[in-house]
Amino acid sequence: MNLRAALRHSLHQAAGIRELRAERQIDERPWGFLTMQTSVSAEEAQGQAFLRWSFRSFKGSARTGSTTKTFAWPVADADHPIEWSRLMERIVAAASPAAPRHDPRSALGRLFDRVCGMDQINHLPCLAEHRHSDRRTWLECTLYRTRDGIEVTLTHRVEGRSALWARMPMGTIEAMQRWAAGSRDAGAFTAS
């Protein structure tokens, strides 16, 4: 067991988190100069099942310059996470030309994005929300069109704490949706 896994294991034990399913990589794709890997595991805390998502981006052999963003989201059944599939469907639908648009940026924000070569397609301020802990927790999503295609910024916010955000290509969202949708019959961690 490496140092990172040992630290995670001891922190989970101290917090009363029990692993239900081991981490499984569900997607890997090139993204600009990087490679993006997406993994999921299932865990339980205080009787609630959670999916723990890990988004790792790296360049080359991944020996240096690797970044990993991880967050957990509650689901009714870790083996059949239908609600996660529906969240990903909402993100894919928000990228379609027929989707209603929401743009909370100021004129300065729009100018900055234009200078950086990013064209905001849509923003979902509250994709989903839960109160499993004592604080309000929600996901928000912003979709951009760049020279590499559609990019998604998925933001995990906890009231009174710093936000965690992960940028990824739209293909990663589609892969997460396919993985969760494929779980309807076979079970998420048994379906290939």
C-alpha positions in Angstrom: 0.0 0.0 0.0 1.5 3.3 -1.0 1.7 6.4 1.3 -1.3 8.1 -0.3 -3.5 5.0 0.0 -2.4 4.4 3.6 -3.2 8.0 4.6 -6.6 7.8 2.9 -7.4 4.5 4.7 -6.5 5.9 8.1 -8.5 9.1 7.5 -11.5 7.1 6.4 -11.3 4.9 9.5 -11.1 7.9 11.8 -14.2 9.4 10.1 -16.2 6.2 10.1 -16.1 5.7 6.3 -16.3 2.2 5.0 -15.3 1.2 1.5 -18.1 -0.6 -0.4 -16.4 -1.0 -3.8 -12.8 -0.6 -4.8 -11.7 2.2 -7.1 -12.4 1.5 -10.8 -11.1 3.5 -13.8 -14.0 4.2 -16.1 -12.4 6.6 -18.6 -9.1 7.8 -20.0 -8.7 10.2 -22.9 -6.3 12.7 -24.3 -7.2 16.3 -23.6 -5.1 18.9 -25.2 -1.5 18.3 -24.0 -2.8 16.2 -21.1 -4.3 12.8 -20.4 -7.5 12.7 -18.3 -8.3 9.7 -16.2 -11.6 9.3 -14.4 -12.1 6.7 -11.6 -15.0 5.9 -9.2 -15.3 4.0 -6.0 -18.2 3.5 -3.5 -18.1 4.1 0.2 -20.6 4.4 3.1 -20.7 6.9 5.9 -23.4 7.1 8.6 -25.5 4.7 6.6 -25.4 6.7 3.4 -23.8 5.4 0.2 -21.5 7.7 -1.7 -19.7 7.6 -5.1 -16.2 9.0 -4.8 -15.1 10.5 -8.1 -11.4 11.0 -8.9 -10.3 13.1 -11.9 -6.6 12.9 -12.6 -4.8 14.9 -15.3 -1.2 14.4 -16.3 1.3 15.0 -19.0 3.6 12.3 -20.4 4.4 9.4 -18.1 2.6 11.0 -15.1 5.7 11.1 -13.0 5.5 14.9 -12.6 2.7 17.4 -13.2 -0.1 15.2 -12.1 -3.2 16.7 -10.6 -6.0 14.8 -8.9 -9.4 16.2 -7.8 -11.7 14.1 -5.7 -15.1 14.5 -4.2 -17.9 12.2 -2.9 -21.6 12.5 -3.8 -24.5 10.6 -2.1 -26.6 8.1 -4.0 -29.4 5.8 -3.0 -27.7 2.7 -4.2 -24.0 2.6 -5.1 -24.5 -0.4 -7.5 -27.3 1.4 -9.3 -26.5 5.2 -9.3 -29.4 6.3 -11.5 -29.4 9.8 -10.0 -25.8 10.3 -11.1 -26.7 9.2 -14.6 -29.5 11.8 -14.6 -27.1 14.6 -13.4 -24.7 13.8 -16.3 -27.7 13.8 -18.7 -28.6 17.3 -17.6 -25.0 18.5 -18.3 -25.0 17.0 -21.8 -28.4 18.5 -22.5 -27.2 22.0 -21.3 -24.6 21.9 -24.1 -27.3 21.6 -26.8 -28.2 24.7 -28.9 -31.8 24.3 -27.8 -31.0 24.5 -24.0 -32.0 27.6 -22.1 -29.0 29.8 -21.4 -27.8 31.1 -18.0 -24.8 33.4 -17.8 -24.0 35.0 -14.4 -20.8 36.7 -15.6 -20.3 40.4 -15.7 -19.1 42.3 -18.8 -15.6 42.1 -17.4 -15.9 38.3 -17.0 -17.1 37.9 -20.5 -14.2 40.0 -21.8 -11.7 38.0 -19.8 -13.1 34.7 -21.2 -13.0 36.0 -24.7 -9.4 37.1 -24.3 -8.5 33.6 -23.0 -10.2 32.0 -26.0 -13.1 30.5 -24.0 -16.7 30.8 -25.1 -19.1 30.0 -22.3 -22.0 27.9 -23.5 -24.0 27.6 -20.4 -24.0 27.6 -16.6 -26.0 25.4 -14.2 -25.8 27.1 -10.8 -27.3 24.3 -8.8 -27.1 21.0 -10.7 -27.8 19.1 -7.5 -27.8 19.7 -3.8 -27.8 17.6 -0.6 -27.6 18.2 3.2 -26.1 14.8 4.3 -23.6 16.7 6.5 -24.5 19.7 8.7 -23.7 22.0 5.8 -25.4 22.6 2.4 -23.5 20.9 -0.4 -24.1 21.4 -4.1 -22.7 20.8 -7.5 -22.6 23.5 -10.2 -21.4 23.2 -13.7 -20.1 25.6 -16.4 -19.7 24.6 -20.0 -17.2 26.2 -22.4 -16.4 25.9 -26.0 -12.6 26.0 -26.6 -10.4 25.1 -29.6 -10.2 21.5 -28.2 -14.0 21.1 -28.0 -16.5 21.5 -25.2 -15.0 21.6 -21.7 -16.9 21.3 -18.5 -16.0 22.8 -15.1 -17.7 20.7 -12.4 -17.6 22.5 -9.0 -18.3 20.8 -5.7 -19.3 23.5 -3.1 -19.8 23.1 0.6 -21.3 26.0 2.5 -18.6 27.9 4.4 -15.7 26.0 2.8 -13.5 26.4 -0.3 -14.9 25.0 -3.5 -13.3 22.1 -5.3 -13.5 22.3 -9.1 -12.4 19.9 -11.8 -12.2 20.8 -15.5 -12.7 18.0 -18.0 -13.7 17.4 -21.6 -17.3 16.7 -22.4 -16.3 13.1 -23.3 -15.6 12.5 -19.6 -19.1 13.6 -18.7 -20.5 11.3 -21.4 -18.4 8.4 -20.1 -19.6 8.9 -16.5 -23.2 9.0 -17.8 -22.7 5.8 -19.8 -21.1 4.1 -16.8 -24.0 5.1 -14.4 -26.7 4.3 -17.0 -25.1 0.9 -17.7 -25.6 0.1 -14.0 -29.4 -0.1 -14.3 -29.3 -3.8 -15.1 -25.9 -5.2 -14.3 -24.7 -3.0 -11.4 -22.2 -0.2 -11.7 -19.2 -2.0 -10.4 -19.9 -5.3 -12.3 -20.8 -3.8 -15.7 -17.9 -3.5 -18.2 
